[in-house]
């Protein structure tokens, strides 16, 4: 077991937790997937998670470490399973890809909670057109790849004809270090940006730090659809 206090939230299923020794962990709720920030109900899901966990002492039952370095765990507040509560309120989906890694009891409880929320049209289930976050991310990634391909084609045409109009993301003013803790790292080659704490933050050969607002205005897209 790991114990700590929730000091921040990224979205409806990712927390920042301060544990012993003042170590800050990024924690991904296990077996659930909440709507993305830019997705319908993304903001409300984050608010729901904040009401359940922000500023509270929690217990982590670690399941794994994901590819982004986050601790994947079930989170409990006063003995209450936060992921299960999100499902009951209708602000998360059972994560089909990973739920089979949970115990039989957890699988049954989580699926039952989702079915009840769906039947009563709670939260995101009030929208008949709601789609799972993993589908939303795939669509965003496909759109991102299409944009990158389009930018490459335009750049290629520009190199062949120097008199043609310029296009693609505008190069940012280079900064060797972030001016703000929330600054993102833009990859000037791929046209994507990475948020603080992500695997490639400040690590690609070509790039610079910008505010997320400036990155978006200059045509950069969040890597993997979320920037993480």
C-alpha positions in Angstrom: 0.0 0.0 0.0 1.1 3.6 -0.7 -0.4 6.5 1.2 -0.4 10.1 0.3 -2.4 13.3 -0.3 -3.9 14.5 -3.6 -2.4 17.9 -4.4 -3.4 18.3 -8.0 -5.4 16.8 -10.9 -4.6 16.6 -14.6 -8.1 15.4 -15.6 -10.8 13.0 -14.5 -8.5 10.0 -14.1 -5.0 11.4 -13.4 -3.9 12.7 -10.0 -0.8 14.3 -8.5 -0.1 12.7 -5.2 2.4 13.8 -2.5 3.7 10.7 -0.7 6.3 10.1 2.0 9.6 11.9 1.5 7.8 14.7 -0.3 7.9 12.6 -3.5 5.3 13.7 -6.1 3.7 10.8 -8.0 1.5 11.0 -11.1 -1.3 8.5 -10.5 -3.5 7.0 -13.2 -6.8 5.6 -11.9 -6.8 1.8 -12.7 -9.4 0.1 -14.9 -11.3 3.3 -15.6 -11.1 5.9 -18.4 -12.6 9.4 -17.9 -13.4 11.7 -20.8 -10.5 13.8 -22.2 -10.3 17.5 -21.4 -11.4 18.5 -24.9 -14.1 15.8 -25.0 -17.7 16.3 -23.9 -18.0 15.9 -20.1 -14.2 16.2 -19.7 -14.5 19.3 -17.5 -17.3 17.8 -15.4 -15.4 14.5 -15.0 -12.4 16.5 -13.6 -14.8 18.4 -11.2 -16.2 15.1 -10.0 -12.8 13.7 -9.4 -11.8 16.9 -7.5 -14.8 16.6 -5.2 -13.9 13.0 -4.5 -10.2 13.2 -4.0 -8.6 16.7 -4.1 -6.8 17.7 -0.9 -7.7 14.3 0.7 -5.5 11.6 2.2 -5.7 8.5 0.0 -4.6 4.9 -0.2 -3.1 3.6 -3.4 -3.3 -0.1 -4.4 -0.6 -0.2 -7.1 -1.3 -2.2 -10.2 1.4 -1.1 -12.7 3.6 1.7 -14.1 2.4 2.8 -17.5 4.5 3.9 -20.5 4.3 7.6 -19.3 5.8 6.7 -16.0 2.6 7.1 -14.1 1.6 4.8 -11.2 -1.5 3.0 -12.2 -3.5 2.2 -9.1 -6.9 1.9 -7.5 -7.4 4.9 -5.3 -9.3 4.9 -2.0 -10.5 7.8 0.2 -11.8 6.7 3.6 -12.2 3.2 2.2 -14.2 4.3 -0.8 -13.0 3.3 -4.3 -12.7 6.5 -6.2 -12.7 4.8 -9.6 -15.9 3.0 -8.7 -17.5 6.2 -7.6 -16.6 7.9 -10.9 -18.3 5.0 -12.7 -21.4 5.2 -10.5 -21.7 9.0 -11.2 -21.4 8.4 -14.9 -18.1 10.3 -15.4 -15.9 7.4 -16.5 -16.0 4.3 -18.6 -14.8 0.8 -17.7 -11.5 0.6 -19.5 -12.2 -2.4 -21.7 -8.5 -2.9 -22.6 -7.3 -3.3 -19.0 -10.3 -4.3 -16.9 -9.5 -8.0 -17.5 -6.3 -7.5 -15.5 -8.4 -6.8 -12.4 -9.8 -9.4 -10.0 -13.1 -11.0 -10.9 -14.8 -9.1 -8.1 -13.6 -5.7 -9.4 -14.6 -6.6 -12.9 -18.1 -7.5 -11.9 -18.5 -4.5 -9.5 -17.2 -2.0 -12.1 -19.3 -3.3 -15.0 -22.4 -3.3 -12.8 -21.8 0.3 -11.7 -21.4 1.3 -15.4 -24.6 -0.5 -16.4 -26.5 1.2 -13.6 -25.2 4.6 -14.5 -26.1 4.0 -18.2 -29.6 2.8 -17.4 -30.3 5.9 -15.3 -28.5 8.2 -17.8 -26.2 9.7 -15.3 -23.3 12.0 -16.3 -22.0 11.2 -19.8 -24.7 8.6 -20.3 -27.2 11.5 -20.7 -25.7 12.0 -24.1 -26.6 9.2 -26.5 -23.7 10.1 -28.7 -21.0 9.8 -26.1 -17.9 7.8 -27.2 -15.3 6.2 -25.1 -12.1 8.2 -24.4 -9.9 5.7 -26.2 -11.9 6.1 -29.4 -11.7 9.9 -29.0 -7.9 9.7 -28.6 -7.6 7.5 -31.7 -9.7 10.0 -33.7 -7.6 12.9 -32.4 -4.4 11.0 -33.3 -5.7 10.3 -36.8 -6.5 14.0 -37.3 -3.0 14.9 -36.0 -1.3 12.5 -38.4 -3.4 13.9 -41.3 -2.3 17.5 -40.3 1.3 16.5 -40.1 1.2 14.8 -43.5 -0.5 17.9 -44.9 2.1 20.2 -43.4 4.9 18.0 -44.8 3.4 18.1 -48.3 3.0 21.9 -48.2 6.6 22.2 -46.9 7.8 19.9 -49.7 6.1 22.1 -52.3 7.6 25.1 -50.7 11.1 23.7 -51.1 10.4 22.9 -54.7 8.9 26.4 -55.3 10.4 29.1 -53.0 7.9 31.6 -54.3 4.9 29.6 -53.0 3.2 30.8 -49.8 4.7 29.5 -46.6 2.6 27.2 -44.4 2.8 24.8 -41.4 3.5 25.7 -37.7 5.3 29.0 -37.2 8.7 28.5 -35.5 8.6 29.6 -31.9 11.1 31.9 -30.2 13.5 29.4 -28.7 13.9 29.1 -25.0 16.4 26.9 -23.3 14.2 26.5 -20.2 10.5 26.9 -19.5 9.4 30.3 -18.3 6.5 28.8 -16.5 5.8 25.4 -14.8 3.0 24.9 -17.3 5.0 25.6 -20.5 4.9 22.8 -23.1 7.7 21.5 -25.2 7.1 21.9 -28.9 8.8 19.6 -31.4 9.5 21.9 -34.3 10.0 18.9 -36.7 6.8 17.0 -36.0 4.5 19.8 -35.2 3.5 18.3 -31.9 3.8 19.4 -28.3 4.4 17.7 -25.0 3.2 18.7 -21.5 5.4 18.7 -18.3 6.0 15.2 -17.0 5.5 13.5 -20.3 8.1 11.1 -21.8 9.5 13.5 -24.4 9.2 16.8 -22.5 12.3 18.8 -23.4 14.0 15.7 -24.9 13.6 15.9 -28.7 16.5 17.2 -30.7 14.4 20.0 -32.3 12.2 22.1 -30.1 11.5 24.9 -27.7 9.4 25.8 -24.7 6.2 27.8 -25.2 3.0 28.4 -23.3 0.3 25.9 -24.4 -1.7 28.8 -25.7 1.1 30.0 -28.0 1.8 26.5 -29.1 -1.8 26.0 -30.2 -1.9 29.4 -31.9 1.2 28.5 -33.8 -0.4 25.4 -35.2 1.1 22.8 -32.9 -1.0 19.8 -31.8 -0.9 17.8 -28.6 1.1 14.6 -29.0 -1.0 11.4 -28.7 -4.1 13.7 -28.6 -3.4 14.8 -25.0 0.2 16.0 -25.0 1.2 13.3 -22.5 
